[in-house]
Each structure stands twice: as structure tokens, then as C-alpha cells.
Amino acid sequence: MQAKNKNLLNNIKEKASNKLPQIALLIDPDKLNEAALIEMCKSAEKCNVDFLLVGGSLLTSGDLNTTVNTIKSNCNLKCLLFPGSASQISPEADGILFLSLLSSRNPEMLIGQQVVAAPYLRKTNLEVIPTAYMIVESGKQTTASYISNSNPIPADKAEIAASTALAGEYMGMAITYLDAGSGAQHPVPLEMIQKVREFTQNPIIVGGGINNQSAMTKAFEAGADVIVIGTAVEQDPEFMQEIKAIKTHNY
């Protein structure tokens, strides 16, 4: 079997090294009908979104394959899976964030689901990106923390997040993902982003609770390389224009 390419990861790394702000739009298959999804994809492309993340902590009514196929048929943006479990894999996507929930002490989320997913991923053409995933306290329990049965990193413990990120890098993970969770009351603290940036050379993805241009700017200035936007666009499609504006700056 041929080694899979690293085009998506290399592109993220190249933009990060050039201090170019990257925006990923998170699409939850449960939350959008086909017409709304098509409109969002077209708008994301026009507003210079870098790539799309597809998935959720728990999928009930949405269909992952249908969502991915609709995206691929209606825009040219790369589609990365952001799976909540081993069941959330679509071979039609371009790649997958192969998450290990390093903030957890739940072995199922550290390695269990990954072992289940690995043989199936081997048969696909998906670019697999090993990702150190950390859930951060956000003011309320999120679906991600509940479903994963794990305690989030306390918001005032930046050194724990930084040490965890460094451990992930030493273990060979290529990306660090700090997530306050969908609909978070508070985003990942800037001090935590700064400390993680100090400890790791990996690109840093930050998501959850970022719902205005000021918050995006501050997160990039603190050291984030990619910001994930989900709820803000679901609640107000015009938020796409703020994304377009933020993409004109270097940090």
C-alpha cells in the first residue's frame, strides 16, 4: 500500500509558518438541511474559508456521507472529518483529524475508538492527520465533554494545556486542537493559547465560543493558527463577512 500524501497537513503548516490566519468552518450534519448546506458552502468559498470540518460529538438525524457528498458537489473547499467516534468516517472526504483526546483519562477516547477506526481508514484514500485534541472548560458542560465522559482542562490551568500539547508533539501528533466546545459560554482563554504556543511547534487549532471579529483577532494574536467557527455562522449567516474581513490580515 502506498503512503498517503500529506497535502492538507502541509498546507496548514505552510500557512501557519507564514503567519496567515486560517479559518475552518465546522459543519454538523444534524443541523443543516441540503439547501442551507449548499448556501453555506458557497458563502464559505466566497469568504475565503480555508477548509471545512464535518462531524460532531453525537450524530442523530444527519447523514455524514450525504453531507460530505453535498459539500464536494457544491464547492472546491477541502473537507476534513472531525469525528466524534469511529462511526463518523466517510471515504468521500479529503482527510480526517485523527483525534486522541489527550485531556481525558478515558482510554476509549485516548486509543479505543482509534483502534476501531484504523483498519477502516487504511482502506480509504483519506489523509490521516494525527491530532492532539483537548477539551477546555468553557463555563458549562458541552456535548463533547459529556459524550467523551471526560473532565475538561480548567480554564485557569494554562500550564496543563501546554504540557499536554507538548506531550502530544513528543508522541508524534502533528496538530494541537484546543476546543471549548460547540456553543461554549467562554472561548479558550488567550493566556492558554499563548502558553501552548510557547510549548509546541505544531499548528494550533482553536474552536468553541468564538463569535465576533475581535475574539478571532485576539486568538490569532495569542498564537492560534486555525480558528474553527460553527455556532456563530449557524445563528447568523452574515457572520461570514467578518470571516472575510479577518482573512486580510497577517498575525
C-alpha positions, 0 to 999 in steps of 0.5 A: 500500500502506498503512503498517503500524501500529506497535502492538507497537513502541509498546507496548514503548516505552510500557512501557519509558518507564514503567519496567515490566519486560517479559518475552518468552518465546522459543519454538523450534519444534524443541523443543516438541511441540503439547501442551507448546506449548499448556501453555506458552502458557497458563502464559505468559498466566497469568504475565503474559508480555508477548509471545512470540518464535518462531524460532531460529538453525537450524530442523530438525524444527519447523514455524514456521507450525504453531507460530505457528498453535498459539500464536494458537489457544491464547492472546491473547499477541502473537507476534513472529518472531525469525528466524534467516534469511529462511526463518523468516517466517510471515504468521500472526504479529503482527510480526517483529524485523527483525534486522541483526546489527550485531556481525558483519562478515558482510554476509549477516547485516548486509543479505543475508538482509534483502534476501531477506526484504523483498519477502516481508514487504511482502506480509504484514500483519506489523509490521516492527520494525527491530532492532539485534541483537548477539551477546555472548560468553557463555563458549562458542560458541552456535548463533547465533554459529556459524550467523551465522559471526560473532565475538561482542562480548567480554564485557569490551568494554562500550564496543563494545556501546554504540557499536554500539547507538548506531550502530544508533539513528543508522541508524534501528533502533528496538530494541537486542537484546543476546543471549548466546545460547540456553543461554549459560554467562554472561548479558550482563554488567550493566556492558554493559547499563548502558553501552548504556543510557547510549548509546541511547534505544531499548528494550533487549532482553536474552536468553541465560543468564538463569535465576533471579529475581535475574539478571532483577532485576539486568538490569532494574536495569542498564537492560534493558527486555525480558528474553527467557527460553527455556532456563530455562522449557524445563528447568523449567516452574515457572520461570514463577512467578518470571516472575510474581513479577518482573512486580510490580515497577517498575525 
